[in-house]
């Protein structure tokens, strides 16, 4: 229902950036923080595995596990500053939680596309995925 009040939180018409540069630089620090390197090793190991599980969980309509995977990815992305991928993961989580299964597959596709874009940006920042 539209009561004339502004939406909260306010909707930004611009898509989220792939990587929040200010956040990324804060994490890395002037000499590149070793914790960021450790986190990136875990991120590179865990996120592809979670992303690979998600289509099967969606096919099985496993609400609990799929929502957990999406939520976990969103949290990791928030810590990293991966804003686009975070938004996509949250969209998957919301679709699953509200039972809108017709939205899950396109949102998973968007999440995987965001992952591809993030990898390119992180590789340009010097991180190597193995």
N, C-alpha and C positions, 0 to 999 in steps of 0.2 A: 504494500500500500504506500502510495506517495503522499506524504503529509506536507511536502514542501521544504522539509529540512534537508540540509546537505548530507550526502552519504558519508558515513564514517566507517572505516578510515576513508579519506578522500581517494577517489579513483584517479590514477595518473594515466593519461591516454597513451603515454610512451611505453613501449615494451621494456621490461627490466634489462639492464645491461648483462652481458654474458658474465663478466667478472668485474666486480666493484674494485676499481684500481686503488682507490684510497684505502679500502679495507685490506686489500692484498699487500700493499706497501707497508701498512701498519703491522701486519702479521710478520712479514719478512724482516722488517727492521733494516738498519743500515748495512749490516753485514750478512743478512740472510740467517734467520734464526733456525737452529737445529730442530726445534719442535715442529716448525712448519714442514721441514723435510720429512720428519717422522710421520706427521699427519698425512702428508701427500703419499707416502708409501702405502699407508693403510687405505687411504681414499682410492688410490689406483687399483688396489687389490680388491677392496670390498664392493665398491659401487658397480663395477661391471658385473659382478656375480649377482648382486641384487637386481640390477636391470634385466639380466638374463632370466631370473626367476619369475619376474612379474607377469609376462604373458601367460604362463602356465597357471599362475595363481588367479589371473583374471578369468581364464577359461573355466577353471574349477569354481569360480565365484567364491574364493576363499577370502572373505571380507577381512577377517582378523589379520592374516599374514600379509595380504596385499597392502592394507592400510599401514601396517607396521613397516613394511619395506619403504613405502612412499614417505612416511613420516621420518624414518631414519635417514633417508637420502636428503630430505629437506633440511634436517638438522645439520648434517655434514656440510651441505652446501651453504647454510647460514654461517657456519664457522669459517668457511673458506672465502665467502664473499661471492659465491657463484649464484648471483641473483636470478638469472633466467631459469636455470635448472631448479633452483629452490622453488620458484613460482610454479613451474610445471609439476614438480613432485607434490606440492600442496594441492594443486588442481586434481591430481589423481586421487590423493587422499580424500578430498572432499567429495568427489564423485562416488568413490567406493563407500564412504561413510553414509552417504545419503541414498545409496542403492540405485544410482543412475548408471547402470551397467552399460547402457548404450553410449555413454560418454567416455568410458574407461579406455577403450582401444585407441580412439583418436588422441586422448591425453597421454597415453603411453608412447604413442608415436612422437608427439611433441616433446616428451621427456627425453627420448632417445636422440632426437635431433638437437636438443639443447646440450646433451652430453657430448655429441660430436663437435659442436661449436666450442664448448668449454675445453675439450682436449686440444683443439687447434690453438686456442688462446694460451693455455698453460704451456704447451710446447714452445710457443713463441716467447714465453717468459723463462724458458730454460729448463722446464721440467720434462723429463723423459719417461714415457710410459713403456713398460717392457711386456 
